[in-house]
Amino acid sequence: MTKGVGVGYVTVSAKIPRRLKELLDRYGIKPGPIIRRALEEEVRRRVLSELEERARELSERLSHISDEEVASLIREDRERR
């Protein structure tokens, strides 16, 4: 995710079984970094899934345009610059 100046943080809490907490303590595992990575990865998966769906929808909407027409539109755009 984003790192740097101006990044604000909020606290998120979760209830876990007492035995899990005991094991975290026993092995000196700090849950914050693990939870943060898990949440970041889940958000990445969801964003990617959403982008894939949007790409699929766009592909369906644009499927009627031929490769030649796309090439022509790109050429026209480049010539305008």
Backbone as JSON, one array per atom type, in Angstrom:
{
  "sequence": "MTKGVGVGYVTVSAKIPRRLKELLDRYGIKPGPIIRRALEEEVRRRVLSELEERARELSERLSHISDEEVASLIREDRERR",
  "N": [[0.84, -1.18, 0.0], [0.27, 2.37, 0.31], [3.11, 4.2, 1.3], [4.8, 6.61, 3.28], [5.15, 10.19, 3.77], [2.58, 11.82, 5.55], [0.8, 9.76, 5.77], [-1.92, 8.47, 7.39], [-3.0, 6.59, 10.23], [-5.31, 4.13, 11.46], [-6.88, 2.35, 14.1], [-7.59, -1.06, 14.1], [-9.46, -3.63, 15.42], [-9.65, -7.06, 16.51], [-11.3, -9.96, 17.66], [-9.81, -12.82, 18.99], [-9.29, -16.34, 19.54], [-8.48, -17.25, 22.91], [-6.42, -19.15, 23.23], [-4.97, -18.87, 20.85], [-3.93, -16.3, 21.22], [-2.29, -16.81, 23.41], [-0.4, -18.48, 22.2], [0.68, -16.73, 20.31], [1.97, -14.95, 22.04], [3.73, -16.73, 23.3], [5.46, -17.44, 21.21], [6.46, -15.03, 20.53], [5.25, -13.51, 18.56], [4.27, -10.72, 16.78], [1.18, -9.47, 16.18], [0.33, -7.25, 14.65], [1.9, -6.52, 12.18], [1.43, -8.86, 10.7], [-1.36, -8.98, 10.46], [-1.75, -6.57, 9.09], [-0.41, -7.1, 6.62], [-2.0, -9.23, 5.7], [-4.51, -7.99, 5.4], [-3.85, -6.03, 3.48], [-3.18, -7.69, 1.32], [-5.62, -8.98, 0.85], [-7.19, -6.79, 0.09], [-5.79, -6.09, -2.26], [-6.36, -8.39, -3.8], [-9.13, -8.12, -4.09], [-9.35, -5.65, -5.45], [-8.0, -6.29, -7.83], [-9.71, -8.3, -8.78], [-12.02, -6.8, -9.23], [-11.07, -5.04, -11.21], [-10.5, -6.89, -13.23], [-13.09, -7.79, -13.83], [-14.22, -5.4, -14.79], [-12.59, -5.03, -17.03], [-13.36, -7.27, -18.51], [-16.03, -6.61, -19.04], [-15.66, -4.26, -20.58], [-14.28, -5.36, -22.73], [-16.25, -6.98, -23.85], [-18.06, -4.98, -24.64], [-16.53, -3.67, -26.53], [-15.97, -5.53, -28.44], [-17.04, -5.6, -31.0], [-15.6, -3.89, -32.54], [-13.24, -3.8, -35.09], [-9.81, -5.01, -35.48], [-8.44, -3.53, -37.39], [-9.85, -1.12, -37.39], [-9.29, -0.21, -34.83], [-6.5, 0.15, -35.04], [-6.5, 2.18, -36.93], [-7.79, 4.24, -35.51], [-5.89, 4.66, -33.5], [-3.72, 5.55, -35.03], [-4.81, 7.95, -36.05], [-5.1, 9.39, -33.68], [-2.43, 9.67, -32.88], [-1.44, 11.24, -34.94], [-2.72, 13.63, -34.48], [-1.36, 14.69, -32.36]],
  "CA": [[0.0, 0.0, 0.0], [1.0, 3.62, 0.27], [4.0, 4.51, 2.42], [5.4, 7.92, 3.13], [4.73, 11.31, 4.59], [1.17, 12.15, 5.5], [-0.05, 8.57, 5.85], [-2.54, 8.36, 8.69], [-3.33, 5.23, 10.63], [-6.44, 3.9, 12.34], [-6.77, 1.08, 14.81], [-8.6, -2.07, 13.79], [-9.3, -4.69, 16.42], [-10.32, -8.33, 16.22], [-11.31, -10.93, 18.76], [-9.21, -14.1, 18.61], [-9.36, -17.28, 20.66], [-7.47, -17.06, 23.95], [-5.29, -20.04, 22.96], [-4.17, -18.26, 19.79], [-3.19, -15.2, 21.85], [-1.23, -17.42, 24.21], [0.64, -18.96, 21.28], [1.36, -15.54, 19.78], [2.87, -14.49, 23.1], [4.77, -17.75, 23.5], [6.44, -17.41, 20.11], [6.9, -13.66, 20.3], [4.71, -13.04, 17.28], [3.53, -9.46, 16.85], [0.1, -9.63, 15.21], [0.1, -6.07, 13.8], [2.42, -6.64, 10.82], [0.8, -9.98, 10.0], [-2.72, -8.54, 10.12], [-1.62, -5.54, 8.07], [-0.11, -7.76, 5.34], [-3.17, -10.01, 5.28], [-5.52, -7.06, 4.93], [-3.37, -5.44, 2.23], [-3.28, -8.72, 0.28], [-7.04, -9.18, 0.54], [-7.62, -5.61, -0.68], [-5.21, -6.25, -3.6], [-7.14, -9.41, -4.53], [-10.45, -7.57, -4.42], [-9.16, -4.62, -6.48], [-7.68, -7.0, -9.06], [-10.94, -8.96, -9.23], [-12.89, -5.74, -9.76], [-10.49, -4.58, -12.49], [-10.69, -7.96, -14.22], [-14.49, -7.75, -14.24], [-14.41, -4.21, -15.62], [-11.92, -5.3, -18.31], [-14.22, -8.21, -19.24], [-17.18, -5.85, -19.52], [-15.2, -3.4, -21.67], [-13.95, -6.22, -23.85], [-17.52, -7.34, -24.49], [-18.64, -3.8, -25.29], [-15.7, -3.24, -27.66], [-15.66, -6.67, -29.3], [-17.53, -5.39, -32.36], [-14.65, -3.03, -33.27], [-12.19, -4.63, -35.71], [-8.41, -4.63, -35.23], [-8.08, -2.48, -38.35], [-10.44, 0.13, -36.94], [-8.51, 0.2, -33.66], [-5.23, 0.66, -35.55], [-6.8, 3.45, -37.58], [-8.06, 5.23, -34.46], [-4.61, 4.97, -32.85], [-2.96, 6.39, -35.97], [-5.41, 9.28, -36.07], [-4.78, 10.05, -32.42], [-1.01, 10.02, -32.91], [-1.24, 12.32, -35.92], [-3.23, 14.86, -33.88], [-0.45, 15.18, -31.3]],
  "C": [[0.89, 1.25, 0.0], [1.86, 3.79, 1.51], [4.53, 5.9, 2.2], [4.82, 8.95, 4.06], [3.23, 11.51, 4.44], [0.25, 10.95, 5.57], [-0.6, 8.49, 7.27], [-2.88, 6.91, 8.98], [-4.58, 5.23, 11.49], [-6.22, 2.55, 13.0], [-7.93, 0.18, 14.42], [-8.4, -3.18, 14.81], [-10.08, -5.93, 15.99], [-10.25, -9.21, 17.45], [-10.74, -12.23, 18.22], [-9.33, -15.04, 19.8], [-8.19, -17.06, 21.63], [-6.22, -17.91, 23.67], [-4.39, -19.47, 21.88], [-3.33, -17.12, 20.36], [-2.05, -15.74, 22.69], [-0.07, -17.9, 23.33], [1.4, -17.8, 20.64], [2.39, -15.04, 20.79], [4.04, -15.46, 23.28], [5.87, -17.67, 22.45], [6.9, -16.0, 19.76], [6.42, -13.08, 18.98], [3.91, -11.77, 17.51], [2.44, -9.51, 15.77], [-0.08, -8.46, 14.23], [0.62, -6.21, 12.38], [1.76, -7.76, 10.02], [-0.61, -9.61, 9.56], [-2.68, -7.52, 8.99], [-1.37, -6.16, 6.7], [-1.31, -8.53, 4.81], [-4.26, -9.1, 4.73], [-5.12, -6.42, 3.6], [-3.52, -6.43, 1.08], [-4.73, -8.95, -0.12], [-7.58, -8.0, -0.28], [-7.08, -5.7, -2.1], [-6.01, -7.25, -4.43], [-8.48, -8.85, -4.97], [-10.36, -6.52, -5.53], [-8.88, -5.29, -7.82], [-8.92, -7.68, -9.63], [-11.89, -7.94, -9.87], [-12.38, -5.24, -11.11], [-10.66, -5.62, -13.59], [-12.13, -7.96, -14.73], [-14.76, -6.55, -15.14], [-13.77, -4.4, -17.0], [-12.76, -6.24, -19.15], [-15.42, -7.48, -19.84], [-16.8, -4.94, -20.69], [-14.89, -4.21, -22.91], [-15.21, -6.62, -24.61], [-18.12, -6.17, -25.24], [-17.85, -3.38, -26.52], [-15.42, -4.35, -28.66], [-16.11, -6.48, -30.75], [-16.57, -4.51, -33.2], [-13.5, -3.9, -33.78], [-10.8, -4.12, -35.35], [-7.98, -3.49, -36.15], [-8.62, -1.12, -37.91], [-9.68, 0.67, -35.72], [-7.19, 0.82, -34.11], [-5.43, 2.03, -36.19], [-7.04, 4.55, -36.55], [-6.77, 5.63, -33.74], [-3.77, 5.87, -33.74], [-3.48, 7.82, -35.99], [-5.06, 10.06, -34.81], [-3.33, 10.51, -32.39], [-0.75, 11.2, -33.85], [-1.72, 13.66, -35.36], [-2.27, 15.47, -32.88], [0.66, 15.98, -31.84]]
}
